[in-house]
Amino acid sequence: MPSYVITGVSRGIGYEFLRQYSGDSNNTVIGLVRNKQATEKKVSEDPDLRGRTNIHIIAADVTDYNALQKAVSETTKITGGALDYLIANAGLITPFDQYDGIGDLATQPDQVTKELRALFEVNVIANIHLFNLFLPLIQKGHTKKVIAITSGYSDIELTRNWDVTLAPLYSTSKAALNMVIAKFSAQFKKEGILFLGLAPGSVDVGQNNEATPEQLQRLGAFFGELAPKYAPDFRGPITPEESVSLMRPVIVEASLEGSAGDFISHFGNKQWL
Ligand SMILES: NC(=O)c1ccc[n+]([C@@H]2O[C@H](COP(=O)([O-])OP(=O)(O)OC[C@H]3O[C@@H](n4cnc5c(N)ncnc54)[C@H](OP(=O)(O)O)[C@@H]3O)[C@@H](O)[C@H]2O)c1
């Protein structure tokens, strides 16, 4: 009876994790969301998910430490005190910096401070608390895997080699998350716990729906130049279904020997696109 806790299952990649993992009735799948009622309604109206008794939705804004503590108590009741997989998927992607280089933000210093703080709250600090709070359950689990959904944008080598200027604040927060994973791994791999950062690829979750034509042009120009050389097989963003279908075997195959504390992509390597 493998058990999963996944944060941010209300939509996007997290909802797809919920859908795919709960498809196996042997799995117990616990999703953390900010709006429990809305997600329960969405699940009950989804022809695939409705009636699946192995789905449990718990209310928790991941930046609320008390809510995370309560989520641990509720999970303990559901699983009997153990947890096999913790997937830290909830993340903040701010439109503010998605289409600009870091120097282009120089004229908005207050906004830079505000956005970076918000990004660190969700993408970094919340996950430190999440991992520490769920650790006693993971220690009692069989599989002992903690996965943080990171981003190829966080790879310093990619940034250096290909002059990736976009999303500088978001990338910084995910690079910090990678270090959080490495530090947890350094301390807990001797207990057999795998901590791993996993990037989902470029996934269409509607994140550019509100972009201006100029922003879309900048994004298109960047990918148009990068992709043919860096990833000749890249045909544009993939769906959440494709991304999660690629990540699941990577999660199964990831081992302490091969990837403790590392961050890898949906291809199981350092190819991000
Ligand atoms: N899409 C991509 O191309 C891409 C690429 C690289 C990495 N990622 C990463 O993949 C993960 C999933 O993102 P996505 O693409 O599926 O984006 P999304 O559709 O924007 O989903 C983000 C999810 O995170 C949740 N969330 C945000 N802040 C939260 C908080 N404070 N407490 C609890 N939940 C919170 C959202 O819940 P609400 O519905 O309550 O807002 C939502 O469920 C993120 O970590 C993201 O950084 C995505």
The ligand as an ORCA input file, in Angstrom:
! r2SCAN-3c Opt
* xyz 0 1
  N       4.884     24.382    -15.694
  C       6.200     24.355    -15.951
  O       6.654     24.487    -17.102
  C       7.169     24.142    -14.821
  C       8.531     24.083    -15.149
  C       9.439     23.871    -14.123
  C       8.999     23.698    -12.834
  N       7.661     23.769    -12.537
  C       7.251     23.558    -11.148
  O       6.213     22.596    -11.106
  C       5.457     22.772     -9.908
  C       3.977     22.763    -10.240
  O       3.711     23.931    -11.004
  P       2.644     23.986    -12.180
  O       3.401     24.155    -13.438
  O       1.681     22.886    -12.072
  O       1.998     25.410    -11.864
  P       0.519     25.847    -11.378
  O      -0.489     25.322    -12.324
  O       0.666     27.313    -11.184
  O       0.325     25.108     -9.984
  C       0.950     25.569     -8.829
  C       0.372     24.795     -7.677
  O       1.037     25.207     -6.468
  C       0.032     25.557     -5.526
  N       0.504     26.561     -4.570
  C       1.082     27.737     -4.843
  N       1.334     28.399     -3.701
  C       0.881     27.590     -2.690
  C       0.834     27.714     -1.287
  N       1.301     28.803     -0.667
  N       0.305     26.702     -0.563
  C      -0.185     25.599     -1.172
  N      -0.177     25.433     -2.507
  C       0.344     26.428     -3.243
  C      -1.127     26.088     -6.350
  O      -2.306     26.108     -5.574
  P      -3.492     27.202     -5.767
  O      -4.427     26.607     -6.796
  O      -4.096     27.324     -4.411
  O      -2.855     28.474     -6.236
  C      -1.128     25.067     -7.467
  O      -1.746     23.871     -7.072
  C       5.946     24.079     -9.292
  O       6.848     23.802     -8.240
  C       6.662     24.762    -10.455
  O       7.643     25.661    -10.016
  C       6.735     23.983    -13.515
*
